[in-house]
Amino acid sequence: MTIINRQMYPLQTSMSLINKMTDQFGVLQNQLATGQKASTLADMGTSRAYDLSLRAASSRIDSYAGSIQMVDTRLTMFNTVTSQLGTIQSTAQSAMTPSAYGSSNGNFGTTPSLAQSNLDQVVNLLDTDVAGRYLFSGNKTDVIPVPAADELINGANGKAGFAQVASERQQADVGNGMGRLTLSSTGDTATLAEDAASPFGFKLSTASTTSSAVTLTQPNGTAPQSLGVQFTALPTDGDKITVGLTLPDGTSDSITLTATTGTPGAGQFQIGADPTATAANFTTALQSSVQTEAGTTLVAASNNQAANEFFTGQGQTQMRVQGPNFATATQLVAADPTNTVTWYQGGDSADARASITAKIDDNATVQYGAQANENGTVNLVRALAVMAIQNFSNSDPTSGGRFDAIATRNQERLAATHASEPGSINMLTVELANAQTTTSNVTKQHTAYQAQLTNMVSDLETVPQEQVATQLLALQTRLQASYQATALIAHLSLVNYLPAS
């Protein structure tokens, strides 16, 4: 009989240890084959929560990468478009030079044509889209922001375009040819007055004279205003009288008449035999000068203001002259979209950049919205549209004066002095470039952080192959020795060692 029992040799315990080594051997074999420490999260033990946290952070970076790529694509396109807009602005400003009529006044025809061509390009640029999302529609990215240039100027589908709206405004400003002023002479006094309390035509501002023989009655500030010029004696040859005027677009103008004893030319009035005759001569000269200014400078100012009211900026309402008797109109009304082309149809936010945002990191958001009705782009459209509707010709005596007045105003609109103003094309370019720089910096940070996360996850999940192989060999040796020892002991019996009886 066998006298070895569990107390003398714990065989069951030995087998338990062998089973554990066998399990460990299987784990090491799996690690050697896959390179992974564990086949399931449960097998990772206390490292499980840390591993999940690292993988979540890595997933967030991957999700931000898609957003950054989309934003960067749009910003790259923005950079191309704003660069082209800046070039057109510079070209347009150079083309609109006062007194630059060209050989045989050739620029009378080419400048409006060039303005129309540039306007076509600007509208096409403002209607740029990336994958169906329009760049200059603010938060209404699915809406095309600006109608075609021809529709803007000439209208469509029964709706008035800028050319018609500007013509109505011009009729309201010029009136019967005197810029909505009336002029009369009674005795020794000439009186210039506004014809009505309205936003149209010339507005009287101040008057001055170098003559002691002239007494002026200044405008009193209450519309409609009037100005009196009384000749209390005969002026001296060379004496001047200046009448100051305010134009519809807020600019200022003046008419200066000089007294002369000879035959008067442009800008002069003849000294008569007495104050009454002199007042009559002054009235005639003033009427001619007012009519000249009404046909040139006033027309330019009127078209300029019509552009302000038609091509509205952020938060503004399109306005139109209340007609149909435009020459005697006294007020503006909000344009009816059923009969007037709406020039801008996108979103209208006070902060255009903030109208479109993208989260590109847990702690970083970029703003990259843009609207066609921002200060810079809308002024470029206004300047080009005003010049595009002009009709200059050598046979029209007002052409030179209108060309100069319009060129002066459009040059001021597009001047480099506006480059630092909010919403200018230059500031739009800078702000969007800053947004692209931000996305680039965040991308670099993400790349570096993702590499760190990858290394950390690798440290948690993978094993060094050489180390596993060494452990596997050592365990195999131990396991073989255990098997041999256990098998040997299991077959031992005291009977084998008792002497024969």
C-alpha positions as a printed NumPy array, in Angstrom:
array([[  0.   ,   0.   ,   0.   ],
       [  1.051,   3.64 ,  -0.586],
       [  1.995,   5.496,   2.526],
       [  2.657,   8.863,   0.843],
       [ -0.269,  11.171,   1.513],
       [ -1.097,  14.9  ,   1.013],
       [  0.728,  15.872,   4.17 ],
       [  3.936,  14.238,   3.057],
       [  3.738,  15.537,  -0.513],
       [  1.012,  18.002,  -1.558],
       [  0.472,  16.656,  -5.061],
       [ -2.734,  18.637,  -5.643],
       [ -0.976,  21.897,  -4.825],
       [  1.766,  21.019,  -7.24 ],
       [ -0.741,  20.444, -10.029],
       [ -2.413,  23.774,  -9.244],
       [  0.895,  25.57 ,  -9.666],
       [  1.515,  23.716, -12.895],
       [ -1.915,  24.827, -14.167],
       [ -1.096,  28.42 , -13.341],
       [  2.204,  28.183, -15.177],
       [  0.373,  26.603, -18.099],
       [ -2.073,  29.52 , -18.167],
       [  0.804,  31.985, -17.993],
       [  2.535,  30.091, -20.781],
       [ -0.596,  30.509, -22.944],
       [ -0.715,  34.237, -22.19 ],
       [  2.929,  34.669, -23.163],
       [  2.384,  32.7  , -26.357],
       [ -0.518,  34.974, -27.278],
       [  1.544,  38.087, -26.492],
       [  4.405,  36.799, -28.607],
       [  2.048,  36.131, -31.52 ],
       [  0.039,  39.415, -31.362],
       [  2.431,  41.846, -29.702],
       [ -0.445,  42.891, -27.41 ],
       [ -0.44 ,  42.626, -23.646],
       [ -4.09 ,  41.616, -23.474],
       [ -6.765,  40.405, -25.834],
       [ -9.623,  42.163, -23.958],
       [ -9.998,  45.281, -21.828],
       [-10.83 ,  43.059, -18.85 ],
       [ -7.389,  41.488, -19.099],
       [ -5.715,  44.907, -18.763],
       [ -6.56 ,  45.192, -15.095],
       [ -5.941,  48.548, -13.442],
       [ -4.545,  50.019, -16.713],
       [ -7.967,  49.734, -18.348],
       [ -9.356,  53.143, -17.279],
       [ -6.161,  54.965, -18.242],
       [ -6.103,  53.27 , -21.636],
       [ -9.724,  54.216, -22.33 ],
       [ -8.989,  57.829, -21.389],
       [ -6.025,  57.998, -23.757],
       [ -8.018,  56.482, -26.598],
       [-10.88 ,  58.964, -26.037],
       [ -8.445,  61.855, -26.264],
       [ -7.018,  60.4  , -29.468],
       [-10.523,  60.047, -30.95 ],
       [-11.325,  63.677, -30.172],
       [ -8.214,  64.779, -32.032],
       [ -9.25 ,  62.652, -35.009],
       [-12.704,  64.264, -35.011],
       [-11.185,  67.755, -34.852],
       [ -8.937,  66.872, -37.784],
       [-11.985,  66.599, -40.055],
       [-13.283,  69.978, -38.926],
       [ -9.864,  71.584, -39.364],
       [ -9.541,  70.186, -42.878],
       [-12.923,  71.635, -43.864],
       [-12.111,  75.025, -42.341],
       [ -8.662,  75.12 , -43.917],
       [-10.115,  74.377, -47.356],
       [-12.537,  77.278, -47.056],
       [ -9.876,  79.617, -45.682],
       [ -7.517,  78.752, -48.525],
       [-10.256,  79.642, -51.003],
       [-10.983,  82.829, -49.054],
       [ -7.333,  83.813, -49.403],
       [ -7.508,  83.407, -53.183],
       [-10.775,  85.345, -53.483],
       [ -9.804,  88.272, -51.229],
       [ -6.501,  88.586, -53.069],
       [ -8.376,  88.933, -56.366],
       [-10.833,  91.407, -54.835],
       [ -7.895,  93.516, -53.639],
       [ -6.408,  93.499, -57.14 ],
       [ -9.702,  94.577, -58.713],
       [-10.038,  97.353, -56.136],
       [ -6.583,  98.697, -57.003],
       [ -7.309,  98.464, -60.741],
       [-10.655, 100.23 , -60.37 ],
       [ -9.138, 103.037, -58.331],
       [ -6.406, 103.612, -60.928],
       [ -8.96 , 103.651, -63.757],
       [-11.063, 106.345, -62.072],
       [ -8.806, 109.383, -62.264],
       [-10.303, 112.882, -62.565],
       [ -9.485, 114.633, -65.874],
       [ -7.962, 111.402, -67.272],
       [-10.165, 111.402, -70.358],
       [ -7.622, 109.724, -72.633],
       [ -6.842, 110.466, -76.256],
       [ -9.889, 112.002, -77.943],
       [-11.762, 111.424, -74.669],
       [-11.536, 107.672, -75.264],
       [-11.916, 106.955, -71.546],
       [-15.467, 108.282, -71.713],
       [-16.391, 104.922, -73.215],
       [-13.752, 102.552, -71.845],
       [-14.012, 103.475, -68.156],
       [-17.71 , 102.526, -67.773],
       [-17.075,  99.341, -69.778],
       [-14.121,  98.418, -67.565],
       [-16.252,  99.107, -64.484],
       [-18.955,  96.762, -65.809],
       [-16.366,  94.065, -66.491],
       [-14.856,  94.463, -63.026],
       [-18.325,  94.343, -61.482],
       [-18.958,  91.015, -63.246],
       [-15.745,  89.636, -61.75 ],
       [-16.529,  90.925, -58.267],
       [-20.006,  89.373, -58.296],
       [-18.584,  86.041, -59.469],
       [-16.013,  86.142, -56.664],
       [-18.641,  87.   , -54.053],
       [-20.694,  84.035, -55.278],
       [-17.804,  81.582, -54.797],
       [-18.801,  78.342, -53.1  ],
       [-16.895,  75.388, -51.672],
       [-18.827,  72.128, -51.906],
       [-22.106,  74.045, -52.162],
       [-21.372,  76.338, -49.186],
       [-21.157,  79.991, -50.279],
       [-18.254,  81.906, -48.773],
       [-19.87 ,  85.361, -48.608],
       [-23.378,  84.443, -47.412],
       [-22.653,  84.671, -43.692],
       [-24.64 ,  82.052, -41.782],
       [-26.861,  81.326, -44.799],
       [-24.235,  79.264, -46.568],
       [-26.79 ,  77.506, -48.77 ],
       [-28.035,  80.796, -50.299],
       [-26.25 ,  82.43 , -53.241],
       [-25.394,  85.885, -51.864],
       [-25.509,  88.18 , -54.912],
       [-27.555,  88.067, -58.151],
       [-25.759,  88.277, -61.493],
       [-24.213,  91.649, -62.341],
       [-26.614,  92.255, -65.243],
       [-29.59 ,  91.677, -62.954],
       [-28.128,  94.057, -60.372],
       [-27.768,  96.833, -62.92 ],
       [-30.681,  96.295, -65.302],
       [-33.15 ,  94.379, -63.154],
       [-35.031,  91.183, -64.002],
       [-38.475,  89.624, -63.766],
       [-40.201,  92.978, -63.426],
       [-37.875,  94.145, -60.64 ],
       [-35.952,  97.4  , -60.93 ],
       [-32.174,  97.23 , -60.95 ],
       [-29.695,  99.862, -59.864],
       [-29.825, 101.802, -63.145],
       [-33.544, 102.51 , -62.725],
       [-33.319, 103.253, -59.003],
       [-30.406, 105.642, -59.612],
       [-32.347, 107.362, -62.418],
       [-35.306, 107.933, -60.091],
       [-33.013, 109.342, -57.42 ],
       [-31.302, 111.594, -59.981],
       [-34.656, 112.989, -61.085],
       [-35.536, 113.682, -57.455],
       [-32.203, 115.446, -56.826],
       [-31.921, 117.484, -60.029],
       [-35.617, 118.444, -60.183],
       [-36.232, 121.02 , -62.892],
       [-32.498, 121.489, -63.442],
       [-31.77 , 123.667, -60.416],
       [-31.111, 120.915, -57.93 ],
       [-34.401, 121.524, -56.119],
       [-33.536, 125.184, -55.545],
       [-35.539, 128.239, -56.555],
       [-33.961, 131.575, -57.429],
       [-35.545, 135.014, -57.604],
       [-34.532, 138.647, -57.699],
       [-36.541, 141.435, -56.106],
       [-35.111, 144.923, -56.18 ],
       [-31.546, 144.864, -54.878],
       [-31.829, 141.361, -53.378],
       [-31.359, 137.905, -54.89 ],
       [-32.926, 134.977, -52.978],
       [-31.886, 131.35 , -53.325],
       [-34.161, 128.829, -51.549],
       [-34.778, 125.105, -51.212],
       [-38.043, 124.078, -52.85 ],
       [-39.187, 121.701, -50.081],
       [-38.244, 119.942, -46.87 ],
       [-36.826, 116.746, -48.402],
       [-33.607, 114.715, -48.584],
       [-33.184, 115.604, -52.254],
       [-31.144, 118.128, -54.193],
       [-28.804, 120.848, -52.998],
       [-29.011, 121.992, -49.396],
       [-27.888, 125.5  , -48.489],
       [-25.103, 125.645, -45.93 ],
       [-23.308, 128.989, -45.648],
       [-22.487, 132.018, -47.718],
       [-19.588, 134.463, -47.659],
       [-18.401, 137.559, -49.511],
       [-15.348, 139.761, -49.85 ],
       [-17.47 , 142.814, -50.706],
       [-18.55 , 145.506, -48.26 ],
       [-21.387, 146.348, -50.666],
       [-23.089, 143.001, -50.095],
       [-25.208, 141.957, -47.119],
       [-25.908, 138.248, -46.725],
       [-28.847, 136.561, -44.999],
       [-27.561, 133.168, -43.928],
       [-29.653, 129.965, -44.018],
       [-31.33 , 129.535, -40.636],
       [-31.115, 125.749, -40.438],
       [-34.863, 125.12 , -40.664],
       [-35.917, 123.284, -43.828],
       [-36.67 , 124.494, -46.382],
       [-33.901, 127.078, -46.018],
       [-33.232, 130.252, -47.965],
       [-30.283, 132.556, -48.584],
       [-30.456, 136.288, -49.313],
       [-27.829, 138.37 , -51.178],
       [-28.518, 142.107, -50.937],
       [-26.484, 144.682, -52.84 ],
       [-26.491, 147.806, -50.669],
       [-24.072, 149.517, -53.048],
       [-22.069, 148.664, -56.134],
       [-19.377, 146.034, -55.527],
       [-15.808, 146.532, -56.653],
       [-14.348, 144.683, -59.626],
       [-12.966, 141.362, -58.292],
       [-15.262, 141.134, -55.286],
       [-16.426, 137.581, -54.661],
       [-19.611, 135.978, -53.361],
       [-19.526, 132.292, -52.403],
       [-22.561, 130.094, -51.823],
       [-21.949, 126.857, -49.918],
       [-23.952, 123.748, -50.771],
       [-24.364, 120.3  , -49.243],
       [-24.928, 117.424, -51.658],
       [-27.125, 114.319, -51.215],
       [-24.19 , 112.011, -50.444],
       [-22.992, 114.286, -47.637],
       [-20.186, 115.923, -49.602],
       [-19.849, 119.689, -49.896],
       [-19.66 , 122.011, -52.874],
       [-19.621, 125.749, -53.438],
       [-20.298, 128.264, -56.154],
       [-18.171, 131.394, -56.278],
       [-19.128, 134.336, -58.485],
       [-16.764, 137.248, -59.109],
       [-17.921, 140.81 , -59.85 ],
       [-16.611, 142.35 , -63.073],
       [-17.071, 145.6  , -64.944],
       [-16.44 , 143.929, -68.319],
       [-18.27 , 141.215, -70.197],
       [-18.793, 138.396, -67.706],
       [-17.469, 134.897, -68.375],
       [-18.103, 131.662, -66.541],
       [-18.164, 132.254, -62.794],
       [-18.594, 136.035, -63.122],
       [-21.429, 138.561, -62.882],
       [-21.483, 142.071, -64.288],
       [-21.632, 145.095, -62.03 ],
       [-24.731, 146.968, -63.139],
       [-25.626, 150.627, -63.166],
       [-27.205, 150.345, -59.722],
       [-27.734, 147.719, -56.979],
       [-30.981, 146.506, -58.561],
       [-29.379, 145.871, -61.947],
       [-26.4  , 144.264, -60.227],
       [-28.725, 141.932, -58.265],
       [-30.454, 140.923, -61.527],
       [-27.072, 140.209, -63.183],
       [-25.943, 138.216, -60.141],
       [-29.173, 136.18 , -60.248],
       [-28.649, 135.314, -63.908],
       [-25.033, 134.233, -63.299],
       [-25.978, 132.238, -60.202],
       [-28.731, 130.428, -62.076],
       [-26.292, 129.364, -64.797],
       [-23.749, 128.15 , -62.225],
       [-26.353, 126.228, -60.214],
       [-27.618, 124.515, -63.388],
       [-24.052, 123.56 , -64.334],
       [-23.399, 122.099, -60.884],
       [-26.753, 120.307, -60.948],
       [-25.842, 118.586, -64.227],
       [-22.384, 117.51 , -63.106],
       [-21.463, 117.386, -59.419],
       [-25.031, 116.915, -58.203],
       [-25.625, 114.039, -60.641],
       [-22.456, 112.334, -59.366],
       [-23.513, 112.838, -55.749],
       [-27.02 , 111.598, -56.542],
       [-25.741, 108.416, -58.201],
       [-23.352, 107.933, -55.304],
       [-26.149, 108.201, -52.761],
       [-28.405, 105.941, -54.837],
       [-25.647, 103.32 , -54.641],
       [-25.571, 103.719, -50.856],
       [-29.326, 103.134, -50.701],
       [-29.468, 100.262, -53.201],
       [-26.293,  98.351, -52.273],
       [-26.968,  98.338, -48.563],
       [-24.43 ,  97.459, -45.899],
       [-24.837,  95.456, -42.696],
       [-28.124,  96.161, -40.936],
       [-29.268,  98.688, -43.554],
       [-32.574,  98.781, -45.444],
       [-32.779,  99.301, -49.19 ],
       [-34.428, 102.65 , -49.94 ],
       [-36.087, 104.071, -53.01 ],
       [-37.622, 107.418, -54.008],
       [-41.364, 107.544, -53.507],
       [-42.83 , 108.261, -56.927],
       [-43.954, 108.293, -59.592],
       [-43.503, 112.092, -59.758],
       [-39.807, 111.77 , -58.957],
       [-38.808, 115.337, -59.902],
       [-41.008, 116.695, -57.111],
       [-40.645, 113.81 , -54.654],
       [-40.146, 114.652, -51.002],
       [-39.31 , 111.352, -49.326],
       [-37.648, 107.955, -49.514],
       [-39.431, 104.698, -48.706],
       [-38.201, 101.175, -48.031],
       [-37.76 ,  99.335, -51.328],
       [-40.377,  96.696, -52.039],
       [-38.629,  93.369, -52.771],
       [-41.446,  92.446, -55.135],
       [-40.465,  95.243, -57.536],
       [-36.848,  95.962, -56.616],
       [-33.849,  93.651, -56.956],
       [-32.496,  92.662, -53.548],
       [-28.774,  92.959, -54.069],
       [-27.631,  90.848, -51.088],
       [-29.524,  87.733, -50.035],
       [-27.206,  86.08 , -47.483],
       [-27.161,  86.276, -43.708],
       [-26.903,  89.742, -42.186],
       [-25.024,  89.629, -38.884],
       [-23.493,  92.629, -37.187],
       [-20.339,  90.553, -36.635],
       [-19.795,  88.765, -39.927],
       [-16.779,  86.804, -38.735],
       [-18.721,  85.356, -35.777],
       [-21.555,  84.227, -38.062],
       [-19.602,  81.043, -38.904],
       [-17.557,  79.252, -36.25 ],
       [-15.81 ,  75.906, -35.963],
       [-14.51 ,  74.157, -32.857],
       [-11.059,  72.824, -33.71 ],
       [ -9.886,  71.868, -30.221],
       [-11.294,  71.464, -26.735],
       [-10.129,  75.005, -26.025],
       [-10.029,  76.601, -29.494],
       [-12.733,  77.934, -31.815],
       [-12.144,  79.839, -35.069],
       [-14.482,  82.415, -36.582],
       [-14.398,  82.642, -40.36 ],
       [-17.731,  83.995, -41.581],
       [-17.895,  86.642, -44.33 ],
       [-20.708,  88.651, -45.913],
       [-20.85 ,  90.406, -49.264],
       [-22.443,  93.431, -47.564],
       [-19.423,  94.207, -45.421],
       [-17.85 ,  97.63 , -45.695],
       [-15.025,  96.804, -48.111],
       [-16.869,  94.636, -50.606],
       [-20.035,  96.732, -50.642],
       [-18.059,  99.911, -51.343],
       [-16.246,  98.202, -54.198],
       [-19.581,  97.135, -55.669],
       [-21.001, 100.65 , -55.219],
       [-18.046, 102.327, -56.908],
       [-18.103,  99.988, -59.895],
       [-21.887, 100.156, -60.288],
       [-21.954, 103.965, -60.287],
       [-19.347, 104.15 , -63.03 ],
       [-20.928, 101.273, -64.972],
       [-24.249, 103.12 , -65.457],
       [-22.658, 106.303, -66.807],
       [-23.002, 107.434, -70.411],
       [-20.321, 109.935, -71.354],
       [-19.928, 111.439, -74.817],
       [-18.059, 114.272, -76.501],
       [-21.363, 115.84 , -77.504],
       [-22.564, 116.108, -73.895],
       [-21.141, 119.237, -72.224],
       [-21.688, 117.707, -68.775],
       [-19.566, 114.624, -69.474],
       [-16.261, 116.052, -68.283],
       [-17.717, 117.45 , -65.071],
       [-19.641, 114.247, -64.304],
       [-16.604, 112.069, -65.06 ],
       [-14.432, 114.098, -62.691],
       [-17.023, 114.218, -59.906],
       [-17.736, 110.489, -60.103],
       [-14.047, 109.576, -60.338],
       [-13.261, 111.739, -57.304],
       [-15.97 , 110.08 , -55.221],
       [-15.093, 106.567, -56.312],
       [-11.413, 107.115, -55.656],
       [-12.301, 108.225, -52.145],
       [-14.451, 105.113, -51.669],
       [-11.585, 102.85 , -52.667],
       [ -8.74 , 104.807, -51.074],
       [ -6.066, 102.981, -49.083],
       [ -6.987, 105.148, -46.082],
       [ -9.961, 102.804, -45.541],
       [ -7.759,  99.69 , -45.398],
       [ -7.738,  99.535, -41.596],
       [-11.487, 100.058, -41.201],
       [-13.604,  97.137, -39.939],
       [-14.978,  95.077, -42.817],
       [-12.507,  96.387, -45.388],
       [-11.105,  93.899, -47.887],
       [ -7.703,  94.304, -46.267],
       [ -9.036,  93.622, -42.756],
       [-11.101,  90.697, -44.047],
       [ -7.929,  89.218, -45.545],
       [ -5.977,  89.741, -42.325],
       [ -8.673,  88.293, -40.054],
       [ -9.171,  85.209, -42.2  ],
       [ -5.388,  84.745, -42.44 ],
       [ -5.245,  84.867, -38.638],
       [ -7.921,  82.176, -38.498],
       [ -5.88 ,  80.017, -40.861],
       [ -2.772,  80.56 , -38.737],
       [ -4.739,  79.429, -35.699],
       [ -5.878,  76.241, -37.435],
       [ -2.313,  75.572, -38.579],
       [ -0.943,  75.991, -35.054],
       [ -3.641,  73.762, -33.594],
       [ -2.91 ,  71.126, -36.242],
       [  0.757,  71.118, -35.233],
       [ -0.203,  70.782, -31.576],
       [ -2.573,  67.933, -32.405],
       [  0.114,  66.126, -34.395],
       [  2.557,  66.324, -31.497],
       [ -0.079,  65.359, -28.919],
       [ -1.357,  62.493, -31.061],
       [  2.175,  61.108, -31.264],
       [  2.443,  61.241, -27.467],
       [ -0.904,  59.528, -27.047],
       [  0.062,  56.831, -29.524],
       [  3.267,  56.149, -27.577],
       [  1.438,  56.049, -24.278],
       [ -1.241,  53.69 , -25.597],
       [  1.494,  51.537, -27.095],
       [  3.248,  51.341, -23.744],
       [  0.01 ,  50.203, -22.143],
       [ -1.148,  47.746, -24.795],
       [  1.942,  46.288, -26.451],
       [  4.824,  44.211, -25.181],
       [  8.495,  43.984, -26.212],
       [  8.855,  40.775, -28.269],
       [ 12.374,  39.958, -27.035],
       [ 11.323,  40.212, -23.392],
       [  8.29 ,  37.965, -23.939],
       [ 10.38 ,  35.395, -25.771],
       [ 12.872,  35.294, -22.878],
       [ 10.101,  34.934, -20.329],
       [  8.487,  32.214, -22.428],
       [ 11.692,  30.153, -22.562],
       [ 12.293,  30.539, -18.844],
       [  8.726,  29.506, -18.063],
       [  8.984,  26.572, -20.433],
       [ 12.072,  25.322, -18.572],
       [ 10.37 ,  25.696, -15.202],
       [  7.219,  24.036, -16.465],
       [  9.126,  21.062, -17.873],
       [ 11.014,  20.609, -14.591],
       [  7.778,  20.788, -12.634],
       [  6.132,  18.212, -14.878],
       [  9.08 ,  15.83 , -14.464],
       [  9.324,  16.228, -10.692],
       [  5.615,  15.812, -10.2  ],
       [  5.426,  12.766, -12.43 ],
       [  8.355,  11.151, -10.647],
       [  6.967,  11.738,  -7.181],
       [  3.492,  10.691,  -8.196],
       [  4.782,   7.233,  -9.032],
       [  6.8  ,   6.712,  -5.829],
       [  5.619,   3.976,  -3.38 ],
       [  7.085,   2.641,  -0.088],
       [  6.474,  -0.862,  -1.29 ],
       [  9.238,  -0.409,  -3.816],
       [ 11.701,   0.093,  -0.966],
       [ 10.619,  -2.652,   1.514],
       [ 12.821,  -5.771,   1.697],
       [ 11.325,  -9.032,   0.503],
       [  9.963, -11.264,   3.269]])
